Amino acid sequence: MKTDEVRRFAIETLLKAKRQEAAADTIDDATPIGAGGLGVNSLAFLQTFVIIEDRYGLTFDDASVANTRFSTVGEFVAFVSEAVGAHAARNVAQNVGGA
């Protein structure tokens, strides 16, 4: 899974959750997720996680999400990219081990 594709999808999902029309490539890693930036509230943020789970076929651990503070887009994208990469690696390992 390409990190750029995950990054773009994560940012586009944040923007859609907040119903913003900005292009994903205009948002950088330092952009605040909440006030003073994208303005994404907690409900929209939870919706973003659900959409990402559906897209990549994974489930975020509720405790790890609840205990992580995402101040910037970069922090959120890094978290999502790591989760997607770990999920893909588990799938490969299961497919190799089961073959």
FIKOLZA-1660 file (N, C-alpha, C; in steps of 0.1 Angstrom, whole numbers, plus 5000, padded with zeros to 4 digits):
% residues 99
   i   px   py   pz ch aa at
   1 5009 4988 5000  A  M  N
   1 5000 5000 5000  A  M CA
   1 5009 5012 5000  A  M  C
   2 5006 5021 4991  A  K  N
   2 5015 5033 4990  A  K CA
   2 5010 5043 5001  A  K  C
   3 5021 5049 5007  A  T  N
   3 5018 5059 5018  A  T CA
   3 5011 5071 5012  A  T  C
   4 5015 5075 5000  A  D  N
   4 5009 5087 4994  A  D CA
   4 4994 5085 4992  A  D  C
   5 4990 5073 4988  A  E  N
   5 4975 5070 4986  A  E CA
   5 4968 5070 4999  A  E  C
   6 4974 5065 5010  A  V  N
   6 4968 5065 5023  A  V CA
   6 4967 5079 5028  A  V  C
   7 4977 5087 5026  A  R  N
   7 4977 5101 5031  A  R CA
   7 4966 5108 5024  A  R  C
   8 4965 5107 5011  A  R  N
   8 4955 5115 5003  A  R CA
   8 4941 5111 5008  A  R  C
   9 4939 5098 5010  A  F  N
   9 4926 5093 5013  A  F CA
   9 4922 5098 5028  A  F  C
  10 4932 5097 5037  A  A  N
  10 4929 5102 5051  A  A CA
  10 4926 5117 5051  A  A  C
  11 4933 5125 5043  A  I  N
  11 4930 5139 5043  A  I CA
  11 4917 5142 5036  A  I  C
  12 4914 5135 5025  A  E  N
  12 4902 5137 5018  A  E CA
  12 4890 5133 5027  A  E  C
  13 4892 5123 5035  A  T  N
  13 4881 5118 5044  A  T CA
  13 4879 5129 5055  A  T  C
  14 4890 5134 5060  A  L  N
  14 4888 5145 5070  A  L CA
  14 4881 5157 5064  A  L  C
  15 4884 5161 5052  A  L  N
  15 4878 5172 5046  A  L CA
  15 4863 5169 5043  A  L  C
  16 4860 5157 5039  A  K  N
  16 4846 5154 5036  A  K CA
  16 4838 5154 5049  A  K  C
  17 4844 5149 5060  A  A  N
  17 4837 5148 5073  A  A CA
  17 4833 5162 5077  A  A  C
  18 4841 5172 5074  A  K  N
  18 4839 5185 5078  A  K CA
  18 4832 5193 5067  A  K  C
  19 4829 5186 5055  A  R  N
  19 4823 5192 5044  A  R CA
  19 4830 5204 5039  A  R  C
  20 4843 5203 5038  A  Q  N
  20 4852 5213 5032  A  Q CA
  20 4855 5210 5018  A  Q  C
  21 4857 5220 5010  A  E  N
  21 4860 5219 4996  A  E CA
  21 4875 5220 4992  A  E  C
  22 4884 5221 5002  A  A  N
  22 4898 5222 4999  A  A CA
  22 4903 5210 4993  A  A  C
  23 4913 5211 4984  A  A  N
  23 4920 5200 4978  A  A CA
  23 4930 5194 4988  A  A  C
  24 4931 5180 4988  A  A  N
  24 4940 5174 4998  A  A CA
  24 4954 5178 4996  A  A  C
  25 4958 5181 4984  A  D  N
  25 4972 5185 4982  A  D CA
  25 4975 5199 4987  A  D  C
  26 4965 5207 4992  A  T  N
  26 4968 5220 4998  A  T CA
  26 4969 5219 5013  A  T  C
  27 4967 5207 5018  A  I  N
  27 4968 5205 5033  A  I CA
  27 4982 5199 5036  A  I  C
  28 4989 5205 5045  A  D  N
  28 5002 5200 5049  A  D CA
  28 5002 5193 5062  A  D  C
  29 5012 5186 5066  A  D  N
  29 5013 5179 5079  A  D CA
  29 5011 5188 5091  A  D  C
  30 5015 5200 5090  A  A  N
  30 5014 5209 5102  A  A CA
  30 5000 5215 5104  A  A  C
  31 4991 5213 5094  A  T  N
  31 4977 5218 5095  A  T CA
  31 4970 5212 5107  A  T  C
  32 4965 5221 5116  A  P  N
  32 4958 5216 5128  A  P CA
  32 4945 5209 5124  A  P  C
  33 4941 5199 5130  A  I  N
  33 4929 5192 5127  A  I CA
  33 4917 5199 5133  A  I  C
  34 4918 5205 5144  A  G  N
  34 4907 5211 5151  A  G CA
  34 4907 5226 5148  A  G  C
  35 4904 5234 5158  A  A  N
  35 4903 5248 5157  A  A CA
  35 4916 5254 5152  A  A  C
  36 4914 5264 5143  A  G  N
  36 4925 5271 5137  A  G CA
  36 4931 5264 5125  A  G  C
  37 4924 5253 5121  A  G  N
  37 4929 5245 5110  A  G CA
  37 4917 5240 5102  A  G  C
  38 4915 5227 5102  A  L  N
  38 4904 5221 5095  A  L CA
  38 4891 5222 5102  A  L  C
  39 4891 5224 5115  A  G  N
  39 4879 5226 5123  A  G CA
  39 4871 5213 5125  A  G  C
  40 4878 5201 5124  A  V  N
  40 4871 5189 5125  A  V CA
  40 4867 5186 5140  A  V  C
  41 4854 5184 5143  A  N  N
  41 4850 5181 5156  A  N CA
  41 4851 5166 5159  A  N  C
  42 4848 5162 5172  A  S  N
  42 4850 5148 5176  A  S CA
  42 4841 5139 5168  A  S  C
  43 4829 5143 5165  A  L  N
  43 4819 5134 5158  A  L CA
  43 4824 5132 5144  A  L  C
  44 4828 5142 5137  A  A  N
  44 4834 5141 5124  A  A CA
  44 4846 5133 5123  A  A  C
  45 4854 5134 5134  A  F  N
  45 4867 5126 5135  A  F CA
  45 4864 5111 5136  A  F  C
  46 4854 5108 5144  A  L  N
  46 4850 5094 5146  A  L CA
  46 4844 5089 5133  A  L  C
  47 4837 5097 5125  A  Q  N
  47 4832 5092 5112  A  Q CA
  47 4843 5090 5103  A  Q  C
  48 4854 5098 5104  A  T  N
  48 4866 5096 5096  A  T CA
  48 4872 5082 5098  A  T  C
  49 4873 5078 5111  A  F  N
  49 4879 5065 5114  A  F CA
  49 4870 5054 5108  A  F  C
  50 4857 5055 5109  A  V  N
  50 4848 5045 5103  A  V CA
  50 4850 5044 5088  A  V  C
  51 4851 5055 5081  A  I  N
  51 4853 5054 5067  A  I CA
  51 4866 5048 5063  A  I  C
  52 4876 5051 5071  A  I  N
  52 4890 5046 5068  A  I CA
  52 4890 5031 5071  A  I  C
  53 4883 5027 5082  A  E  N
  53 4882 5012 5085  A  E CA
  53 4875 5005 5073  A  E  C
  54 4864 5010 5068  A  D  N
  54 4857 5004 5057  A  D CA
  54 4866 5004 5044  A  D  C
  55 4873 5014 5042  A  R  N
  55 4881 5015 5029  A  R CA
  55 4892 5004 5029  A  R  C
  56 4899 5003 5041  A  Y  N
  56 4911 4994 5042  A  Y CA
  56 4908 4981 5048  A  Y  C
  57 4896 4978 5052  A  G  N
  57 4892 4965 5058  A  G CA
  57 4899 4963 5071  A  G  C
  58 4901 4973 5079  A  L  N
  58 4907 4971 5092  A  L CA
  58 4898 4976 5103  A  L  C
  59 4902 4974 5116  A  T  N
  59 4895 4979 5127  A  T CA
  59 4905 4985 5136  A  T  C
  60 4903 4998 5139  A  F  N
  60 4912 5005 5149  A  F CA
  60 4909 5000 5163  A  F  C
  61 4919 4998 5171  A  D  N
  61 4917 4995 5185  A  D CA
  61 4912 5008 5192  A  D  C
  62 4900 5007 5198  A  D  N
  62 4893 5018 5204  A  D CA
  62 4902 5025 5215  A  D  C
  63 4909 5017 5222  A  A  N
  63 4917 5022 5233  A  A CA
  63 4929 5030 5227  A  A  C
  64 4935 5025 5217  A  S  N
  64 4947 5032 5211  A  S CA
  64 4942 5045 5205  A  S  C
  65 4930 5045 5199  A  V  N
  65 4925 5058 5193  A  V CA
  65 4922 5068 5204  A  V  C
  66 4915 5063 5214  A  A  N
  66 4911 5071 5225  A  A CA
  66 4922 5077 5233  A  A  C
  67 4934 5070 5234  A  N  N
  67 4945 5075 5241  A  N CA
  67 4955 5083 5233  A  N  C
  68 4952 5085 5220  A  T  N
  68 4961 5092 5212  A  T CA
  68 4955 5106 5209  A  T  C
  69 4963 5116 5210  A  R  N
  69 4959 5130 5207  A  R CA
  69 4964 5133 5193  A  R  C
  70 4955 5137 5184  A  F  N
  70 4959 5141 5171  A  F CA
  70 4957 5156 5170  A  F  C
  71 4968 5163 5170  A  S  N
  71 4968 5178 5169  A  S CA
  71 4968 5182 5155  A  S  C
  72 4976 5175 5147  A  T  N
  72 4979 5179 5133  A  T CA
  72 4975 5168 5123  A  T  C
  73 4974 5172 5111  A  V  N
  73 4971 5163 5100  A  V CA
  73 4982 5153 5099  A  V  C
  74 4994 5157 5101  A  G  N
  74 5006 5148 5100  A  G CA
  74 5005 5137 5110  A  G  C
  75 5002 5140 5123  A  E  N
  75 5000 5130 5133  A  E CA
  75 4990 5120 5130  A  E  C
  76 4978 5125 5125  A  F  N
  76 4967 5116 5121  A  F CA
  76 4971 5107 5109  A  F  C
  77 4977 5113 5099  A  V  N
  77 4981 5105 5087  A  V CA
  77 4992 5094 5091  A  V  C
  78 5001 5098 5100  A  A  N
  78 5011 5088 5104  A  A CA
  78 5004 5076 5112  A  A  C
  79 4995 5079 5120  A  F  N
  79 4987 5069 5128  A  F CA
  79 4980 5060 5118  A  F  C
  80 4973 5066 5108  A  V  N
  80 4965 5058 5099  A  V CA
  80 4974 5050 5090  A  V  C
  81 4985 5056 5085  A  S  N
  81 4995 5049 5076  A  S CA
  81 5001 5037 5084  A  S  C
  82 5004 5038 5096  A  E  N
  82 5010 5027 5104  A  E CA
  82 5000 5016 5105  A  E  C
  83 4987 5020 5108  A  A  N
  83 4976 5010 5110  A  A CA
  83 4974 5002 5097  A  A  C
  84 4973 5009 5086  A  V  N
  84 4971 5003 5073  A  V CA
  84 4983 4994 5069  A  V  C
  85 4995 4999 5072  A  G  N
  85 5007 4991 5069  A  G CA
  85 5007 4978 5077  A  G  C
  86 5004 4979 5090  A  A  N
  86 5004 4967 5099  A  A CA
  86 4993 4957 5095  A  A  C
  87 4982 4963 5091  A  H  N
  87 4971 4954 5086  A  H CA
  87 4975 4947 5073  A  H  C
  88 4981 4954 5064  A  A  N
  88 4985 4947 5052  A  A CA
  88 4996 4937 5054  A  A  C
  89 5005 4940 5063  A  A  N
  89 5016 4930 5067  A  A CA
  89 5010 4917 5073  A  A  C
  90 5000 4919 5082  A  R  N
  90 4993 4907 5088  A  R CA
  90 4986 4899 5077  A  R  C
  91 4980 4905 5068  A  N  N
  91 4973 4898 5057  A  N CA
  91 4983 4890 5048  A  N  C
  92 4994 4896 5045  A  V  N
  92 5005 4889 5038  A  V CA
  92 5010 4877 5046  A  V  C
  93 5013 4879 5059  A  A  N
  93 5018 4868 5067  A  A CA
  93 5008 4857 5068  A  A  C
  94 4995 4860 5069  A  Q  N
  94 4985 4850 5070  A  Q CA
  94 4984 4843 5056  A  Q  C
  95 4985 4850 5045  A  N  N
  95 4984 4843 5032  A  N CA
  95 4996 4834 5030  A  N  C
  96 5008 4839 5034  A  V  N
  96 5020 4831 5032  A  V CA
  96 5019 4819 5041  A  V  C
  97 5015 4821 5054  A  G  N
  97 5015 4810 5063  A  G CA
  97 5004 4800 5060  A  G  C
  98 4993 4804 5053  A  G  N
  98 4982 4795 5050  A  G CA
  98 4984 4789 5037  A  G  C
  99 4994 4793 5029  A  A  N
  99 4996 4787 5015  A  A CA
  99 5003 4774 5015  A  A  C
% end
